[in-house]
Amino acid sequence: MGRGGEEEPIQNATADERRGGTPSFALPDDRGVSAAANETNRTEEGVGGVEHKHDYWNGAETVVLLQRDVRLSALPFFPKGEGSMPAGVAYVKLPPGKLVYEGADTVRVLAANPTVRGLANPSPSAVTLQWLTAASSQWSQPVPLEYGTELVIPIEARETDMPHSEVSLWNFRILSERPPTFESLNLTITVTRGRDVVDWPGHPEFYAETTERIVFDGAVTTHQYGFPENAFYEGQDSWTKPTKLISYGTGLLDVYVNVTGFSSTPPMDPAGYFLYVHNATQLGYVCCEYQAYDDAHGNNDLVTYHFQVPVNATDMDGPYQPESRWGFRLVAAIGADVPSFGPVGFTDGATYDIDYTMRIIARKA
């Protein structure tokens, strides 16, 4: 699951240090304790199971993580929240394999070359930048992003991506002062090294004594806004997070759902239910930042469903994460214009609530 760099085991490790003992899974840099401590006291076989370093810099002091054109979108209509004016917004993720490496002390962002329909923009919108670090779930305060001037973001050690991440947990949001008119800008994001790379505990072995783990089991409710409210603001959808990590060694999720209640405004009857899932590196509320699944057996009795979700290395929680970043949400197809293709939860403009129980079983790859 690692990407690049070298792993350096501790020197002169005893047999007990290599395999025995009770690992604490306490993380460096004030990151807390891995959620793995809640379910296992075993570490992997081999060098990954003992304390070691992860140096992904390969001798570099500065690494360009992203350089591409970014287009401002009109959705959601009010990205700054209720009571704000319409504005343009762009959500930016780093490409796979590009991480804010451990040892970084700054992230640098440069906006340049504003355009409209590919032509130089003589009067570009003023824009601000916000970001999510690998240690946060809320956007930072907005900071003006001046064209042609590099914005330097100092970061704490705990805000870097954890070792063995395949995709960065950092995200960026650009907001304009007015609704967009086919506006784009070129964005460059760079990371600089300014700290030591330190030892991390051995990798937890989630499947040492079992081939399956229950990562969630409980009663939940989906609240879904209808149109146009569902296009007003970001982050309105109700996602359920697993209580355990969906991490290294997982190949498949079996999701069992039992619907216990449904209500909508205006009153309507559901024609079917589907499961929306976003993985550890997806925001969920950004368009297409999730996957949709139909019942694995084609069942649609409006009560009992079984969904199967494959898990790839780029989807996983890091083995050291303090909590899962996955999200699950049951959705309904209701109204007169339910499509014959899907799984897609078209709602015909209705706002609705679904009450259901959900059990998620993670299975060993």
N, C-alpha and C positions, 0 to 999 in steps of 0.2 A: 504493500500500500504506500510505501515511501516514494518520494520523487526526488531524484538527484542527491548529491552530497554524500557524506560519509557518516556512518554510525560508529562511534568509538566506545567500546565497552570499558568499564572500569578495570583498572589493572589489579592483578593479584586477587581476583575474586575467589572466594572459597566456594566449595560445592554448595553449601547452604545459601550463599548469596546468589549463586547461579540458578538454583532451582527451588531451594527450600525457603524456610522462614515465612513471615507474613508481611507482604509488601503493603505499605501504607497508601500508595498511590497519591501521596501529597505532591502537589505540583509546584514547580519553582515560580519565582517572580510574582508572588502574591496572587496566584491563580486559583487558590482553593484546593479542593480534592476532586479527583476524577469520579464521576458517577459510577465507574466500575467498582468502586469500593463497596457499593451497596449490594453487590451480587456475587463477587468472586474474590478469592484471595490467591489466585493463581496467575502466573505470568507465562508468556510464551516460552517454548523451547528455544534454545540457542541464544545468540548474541542479543536478540531483541528482548529477551526476558530479564536482562540485567540493566543496571543503571548505565546510561550512555548519552553521548552528545549527538546532535543532528545539525551538521553544518552544511547548509544548502548554498552558501555564497560562492563556493569554488574559487576563493581568492579575490573576488570582486569586492569593491567598496560601494559601488552604485550599480543598480540594476533597473532598467526600464521595464515596467510591468505592462504598460499599455500605451499605444499610440494609434488613435483612429478618430474618424469623424463621428460625432454624436448629434443626433437629431432631436429637437425638442418636440414633445407630443402635447396634444390638447387634453389627453385623458390621464388621470382623472381631472374633471373640470376645475375642482378647487383643491389642488394638492397641498395648499397651505392650511387647509382645515375649514371647519364651519365658520361662516361669517367673513371669509376672505373673498378676494376677487379672483376671477378666472386667470390662470397663468400657465405658461409652458413648463413642462417637466421632462427630465431625462433621467433614467435609472441606469447606472453603469456598473457592470461587474467586471472583475479581472478575468482574463481568459484562463482556461485550465492549465495548471502547472505554474502559473504566475502567482506567487505568494508574498505577503508582507512577512519576510523571513524573521525568525527569531534572531536577535542581535540588531534589528533595525531601530533607529532612534528618530527618524523622520520619514514622512511620506510627502512627496512634493508633486503638486498639481499645476499644470500649465495649460491655459485655454488660449487658443489662437485661431486666426483665420475664420471669423464668422462669415457665413454665407446665407443666401436666400436662393433656393432652387439652383444651387451650384455656383452662383455668381457672388462676388464680393458684396457684403452687406454694408452699405454706407452708414446705417444707423441701427446697429445691433442692440437688442435688448440688454439691459444690465442683468447680470445673473449672479446668483449666490450658490455656494457649495455646502452640502452637508454630507456626513459620512457615518457609517456603522463600522465599528472596529470588530475584531474577532472576539472582543469581550463585552460587547454592548448589544442591546436589542432596541434601542431608541436612537433616532437620528440626533446628531450633534446640533448645536445651535448654528444657524446659517452664517456663513462668512462671505463677504463680497469676493467674487472671482474676477479679477481684472484681466482683460485680454492682454496678452504679451508679458504679464508679470507672474512669476512663479509663486504660488502659494505654498508655504512651508508649514506642515502640520507636525508638531512635536508629538511623539507617542510614548506611552509607557511600555515596559517590557511585556506586561500581561496582555497588551492589546495586539500583539503580533499573532499571526496564524500559528496554530499548534503544529508540531512535527507530524508528519504522515498525512497532512491535508492534501487532497488531490485538487481541490478548488478552494480559492480564498473565501473566508467568511466576511471579508471587507466588502462593503457596497458604498456607492456614491450616488448622491441625488443632486441634480442641477435644476434650479428654479429660476424662471425668468420673471421680469416685472410685468409682463403683459401676455395675453394669449399668443401662441406662436403662429407665424405665417411662413411655414416651410423653412424655418430657421435651423441651421446647423452650426457646429463649431468643431474645431480639432482639439482633442484632449490628449495630453501626455501625462502619465502617472509614473513617478520614479520613486524607488525606495533606497535609502542610504543606511549603511552600517555604522553603528556608533557604540555598540555594547558587545560584551562577551557572549559567546554561545555556551550555555551551561548544561550540566547533567540533568537528564530526565529519568524518572523511574522506568522500570521494565514495562513492556507492553502487557496490559491485562489480557488474559485468555478467557474470553466469554463462553467458549464452548468446550472447556476442559473436561467436563463431566456430563455434558448433555448435548443433544443435537437441536434442541429448541428452547426458546425463552419467551415467556409472556412479557411483552414490553408495555402493554396497556390492557386494562380490563376495568370497564366502568360505564356509567350512564352519562351521556352527553347530549347537548342540544346544538343543532345548527340553526342560526338565524341568517336568513338570506334576504337582502334588500332587493326589491323589484326596480325596474327602470322607471324614472331616470336616476333614482337615488343610488343605485348600484354603481353609477359612473361619477358620483359627486366627489367622494373622498377616497383616500387610500386606506387600506388596513381595516375595512369594516367587516370583512368576512370572519366568521368564527372558526378557527382552526384548533384542533385538539392535538397537544403534544404528547408523545409517549413519555412514560415515567422512567424508562430505561433507554440506554443508548442503542441505536441501530448502527452498529460499528463493525470493525474488521471481523471477518469470518462469516458474516451474514450474506446469504444468497437469495433468500425469498421471504416475503411477508405474507402470511395468511391472515386476512382481516374478516372477522365474522361479525355481522351486524344483525340486530333484531329491532325493527321499527316498533315503537310503542305509542307514538302519537304524531299527528300532523295537523296544522292549522295554517290558513293563509288569508290574506287580505288583498282583493276580495276573495270570498270563499270559493275554492276550486278543488278538484280532485287530482291527485298525482297519477301520472300514467306510468311512472317507474322511478327507480332510485339508482344513483351512480355514486362512485367514490372519487373525490378529488384528493390528490396527494402531492405535497411538495417535499422535496428532499432537504438535506441539511444545508445546501448552498443556494436554495431558491427562496425568494422573498414571499412567494405565495400570492400576494395581492397585485403583482405586476402581470400584465397580460401574457399568457402562455408560460408563466413561471410555475407551472404545476402539470401533473399528468391526470388523465381521467380514465377510470376503469369501469367496465361492465362486470356483472356477475360472472364468475369463472365457469359456471355451468349453464349460463343462459337463463337462469331462473329470474322471474319477475313477478313473484306473488305478493309484492308490496309489503312484506313482513320480514322474511328471512333472506339474507344475502351472504355470499361468500366471494370475496375479492382476493385476487392474488397479485402481488406487487413484486416484480424482480428488483434486486438491489445490486447496483454496480459499484465499483470502487469510487467513482466520482460522486456518488450519491451519499456516501456514508458520513455519520458523525465521526469525528476524530476519536481515537481510542482514549484520549485524555480529557474529553469534554466534560464539564461539570453537569451539563444537562443536554438533552436532545434538542436539535433544531428542526426535526421533521414536523410536518403537520398533516392532519387527516380531517376530511370534512365530507359528510354525506350530503348529496344534493338531489333535487327532484326535477323531473320533467313534468310540467303541468300546463294546462291550457289547450286551446284549440289547434295550435300549430306545432305539436310535438313532432320532431323529425323522426324519420324511420332509421336514421343513422345515428351513431353515437357510440359511446357514452357522452352525452352532452345534456346538461341540465337546463334546457330552455324553460322559462317561467311565464311567458306571455304577460310580462309586466307585473306579476304578483310578488308581494312580500310574504315570506312564509317561515315557519318554524318546524323543525323535525326533532322529535324526541326519540332517542334510540340508545341501546347498549352496544358497545363495541369491544371486541377482544382482538388484540393484535399479537400474533405469534411470529417471532423471528426464527427462521430455520437456518441451520448451518449450511454453508455453501458446499 
